[in-house]
Amino acid sequence: MTVYESGHIQPSRVEKFNFALTATPDQIFQLILEEDPEVLKVLLRNPNLKEEHLLTLLKRRDLAEDLINHIYQRRKTNISHPLILALVKNPGTPGALVRSLLPNLRLFELVDLCYIPGVTPDQRFAAERTILQRLPTTPVGNKITLARRATSTIVGELLKEGDARTVEACLNSPRLKEAAVFQLLTGPQATATTISMVARHSRWQQRPNLRMAILKNRQTPTVWFTLWLPTLTTPLLNQLLSSQRLSVQQKAQLRAELNKRGGRR
């Protein structure tokens, strides 16, 4: 149904528009359920419309971008934090507007946004990127909480920082992926302490790719060579021995293990 018919506004919609302009605060809550977006736009001009009405309206998951833009334009000069949060959480909010509002959100509001049912991939990506931009200035305590609650992308980035104070929380995260652990073990941030954290961890210690990454790192404590070399096949021992990244002591342990088996094969 169109707004105009034979050059005239339909009477039923005139009544709706008038009602939307003059409705009382209680009546506005009823109008928030209106399906006609043009009526909702008129409602935005009602002098009785308060922020509580807008927050209720923005809980609707079927709002068009055009209407959401109208809400923002009418409130942007003095917009409150709850309204910013409601706009960001609505799946109908245009991506450009979401990105402009995200810097106003608190750290864990950004985390929560990633898990809201119906959140779009663009919204989640933008929230993650905003969190990543804040990591350099985020206190350690908040990083530990992030490691427990955040998405796999955030947890992986935290792990790659290599801070022993946060590594344990990252390793315990159910969202952490093996690829991120591998990046830590093969990257410049790995230390004897953090390598041992991975080697001791019940979830990660038995994974072949991670074991080899640990044994190829010159920062790896000798205890892991002592424990693991006897469990490796001779071809794997020879492969490790050919690595240019190992220390003299580590190579000596490899040769000693191979000698026990009668030398290299």
C-alpha positions in Angstrom: 0.0 0.0 0.0 1.4 3.4 -1.0 1.3 6.6 0.9 -0.6 8.4 -1.8 -3.6 7.3 -3.8 -5.0 9.5 -6.6 -2.9 12.4 -5.3 -4.4 12.3 -1.8 -3.1 10.8 1.5 -5.2 7.9 2.6 -7.5 8.9 5.5 -6.5 5.9 7.6 -2.9 7.0 7.4 -3.7 10.6 8.1 -5.3 9.4 11.4 -2.3 7.3 12.2 0.1 10.2 11.5 -2.0 12.6 13.7 -2.1 10.0 16.4 1.7 9.4 16.1 2.3 13.2 16.5 0.0 13.6 19.5 0.2 10.3 21.4 0.8 10.4 25.1 3.8 8.6 26.6 1.8 5.5 27.3 0.3 5.5 23.9 3.7 5.8 22.3 4.7 2.4 23.7 1.7 1.0 21.7 2.8 2.8 18.5 6.3 1.3 18.8 4.8 -1.9 17.5 3.5 -0.2 14.3 4.6 -2.0 11.1 4.4 1.1 8.9 7.8 2.8 8.9 6.3 6.1 7.8 4.2 6.2 10.9 7.3 5.4 13.0 9.1 8.3 11.4 6.3 10.7 12.3 6.4 9.3 15.8 10.0 10.5 16.1 8.7 14.1 15.9 6.2 13.5 18.8 7.2 16.0 21.7 6.3 13.3 24.2 8.8 10.8 22.8 11.5 10.1 25.4 14.7 8.0 25.4 12.9 5.1 27.1 10.6 4.9 24.0 13.6 4.9 21.6 15.4 2.2 23.6 12.2 0.0 23.4 11.9 0.7 19.7 15.5 -0.2 19.0 14.9 -3.7 20.5 12.9 -4.5 17.4 15.0 -6.6 15.0 13.0 -5.6 11.9 13.8 -1.9 11.7 15.0 -0.5 8.3 18.3 1.3 8.0 16.4 4.5 6.9 14.4 4.6 10.2 17.5 3.9 12.3 19.3 6.7 10.5 16.3 9.0 11.3 16.6 8.1 15.0 20.3 8.8 15.1 20.0 12.1 13.2 17.4 13.4 15.6 19.5 12.5 18.7 23.1 12.8 17.6 23.8 16.2 19.1 23.1 15.0 22.6 23.1 11.2 22.3 23.4 9.1 25.5 25.5 6.0 26.1 22.5 3.7 26.4 21.2 4.9 23.1 24.5 4.5 21.4 24.6 0.9 22.7 21.1 0.2 21.5 21.9 1.5 18.1 25.1 -0.6 17.8 23.2 -3.7 18.9 20.5 -3.4 16.4 21.1 -5.6 13.3 19.5 -2.9 11.0 22.0 -0.2 11.9 24.1 0.7 8.8 27.7 -0.5 9.0 29.2 3.0 8.6 27.1 4.2 11.6 28.1 1.2 13.7 31.8 1.9 13.0 31.4 5.5 14.0 29.8 4.6 17.3 31.9 1.7 18.4 34.7 3.9 19.9 32.1 5.1 22.4 31.5 1.6 23.8 33.3 0.2 26.8 35.6 -2.8 26.3 33.3 -5.5 27.5 30.3 -4.0 25.8 32.3 -4.6 22.6 32.9 -8.2 23.7 29.2 -8.7 24.4 28.3 -7.3 21.0 30.2 -10.1 19.3 27.8 -12.7 20.8 24.4 -11.0 20.4 22.0 -13.3 18.4 21.6 -11.8 15.0 24.7 -9.7 15.0 26.0 -9.3 11.5 29.5 -10.4 10.5 30.4 -6.8 9.7 29.3 -5.7 13.2 31.3 -8.5 14.8 34.4 -7.7 12.7 34.2 -4.0 13.6 33.8 -4.8 17.3 36.8 -7.1 17.2 38.9 -4.6 15.4 38.1 -1.9 17.9 39.1 -4.3 20.8 42.4 -5.1 19.1 43.1 -1.4 18.7 42.7 -1.0 22.4 44.9 -4.0 23.5 48.2 -2.0 23.8 46.6 0.2 26.5 44.4 -2.5 28.2 45.4 -3.4 31.8 46.6 -6.9 32.4 43.6 -7.8 34.6 41.2 -6.8 31.8 43.3 -8.8 29.3 42.9 -11.9 31.5 39.2 -11.4 31.5 39.2 -10.9 27.8 41.1 -14.2 27.3 38.3 -15.9 29.1 35.4 -14.2 27.4 36.4 -12.9 24.0 36.2 -14.4 20.5 38.9 -16.7 19.0 40.3 -13.8 17.1 40.9 -11.7 20.3 42.2 -14.7 22.3 44.6 -15.5 19.5 46.0 -12.0 19.4 46.3 -11.9 23.2 48.2 -15.2 23.1 50.6 -13.9 20.4 51.6 -11.1 22.8 53.4 -13.8 24.8 52.8 -12.2 28.2 53.0 -15.1 30.7 50.4 -13.4 32.9 47.8 -13.9 30.2 49.0 -17.0 28.4 47.4 -19.4 30.9 44.0 -17.8 30.5 44.3 -17.9 26.7 45.3 -21.6 26.7 42.2 -22.4 28.8 39.9 -20.6 26.5 37.5 -23.0 24.6 37.6 -20.6 21.7 41.4 -20.7 21.2 42.5 -22.4 18.0 45.6 -24.5 17.5 46.9 -22.2 14.8 47.2 -19.4 17.3 49.2 -21.6 19.7 51.4 -22.6 16.8 52.0 -18.9 16.0 53.1 -18.3 19.6 55.5 -21.2 19.6 57.1 -20.2 16.3 57.1 -16.5 16.9 59.6 -14.1 18.6 57.5 -13.7 21.7 57.8 -17.3 22.9 59.9 -17.8 26.1 60.9 -20.8 28.1 58.1 -20.0 30.5 55.3 -19.7 27.9 56.6 -22.7 26.0 56.4 -24.8 29.1 52.9 -23.6 29.8 51.9 -25.0 26.4 53.9 -28.2 26.9 52.2 -28.8 30.3 48.7 -28.0 29.2 46.4 -31.1 29.0 44.6 -29.7 25.9 47.6 -28.9 23.8 50.5 -31.1 24.9 49.6 -34.1 22.8 49.2 -32.3 19.5 51.9 -33.4 17.1 52.3 -30.1 15.3 52.6 -28.2 18.6 55.1 -30.8 20.0 57.3 -30.4 17.0 57.1 -26.6 17.2 58.1 -26.8 20.8 61.1 -29.1 20.1 62.2 -26.8 17.2 62.4 -23.7 19.5 65.8 -22.9 21.0 64.0 -21.4 24.0 62.5 -24.7 24.9 63.8 -26.0 28.3 65.8 -29.3 28.1 63.2 -31.1 30.2 60.9 -31.4 27.3 63.6 -32.9 25.1 64.3 -35.4 27.9 60.6 -36.3 28.2 59.6 -36.3 24.5 62.6 -37.4 22.4 62.2 -41.1 23.4 58.6 -41.0 22.1 59.6 -39.8 18.6 60.4 -41.9 15.6 64.0 -41.9 14.3 63.0 -40.0 11.1 61.5 -37.3 13.2 64.6 -37.1 15.3 66.7 -36.7 12.2 64.3 -34.0 10.9 64.8 -32.1 14.2 68.5 -32.5 14.1 68.6 -30.8 10.7 66.9 -27.7 12.0 69.0 -24.6 12.1 67.1 -23.1 14.9 68.2 -25.4 17.7 70.9 -24.7 20.3 74.1 -26.7 20.6 72.8 -28.3 23.8 69.5 -29.3 22.2 71.3 -30.9 19.2 73.5 -32.8 21.6 70.4 -34.3 23.3 69.1 -35.3 19.9 72.4 -37.0 19.0 72.5 -38.8 22.3 69.0 -40.2 21.7 70.0 -41.3 18.2 73.1 -42.9 19.5 70.9 -45.0 21.9 69.2 -46.3 18.8 72.3 -47.2 17.0 72.9 -43.9 15.2 71.2 -41.9 12.5 69.1 -43.8 9.9 
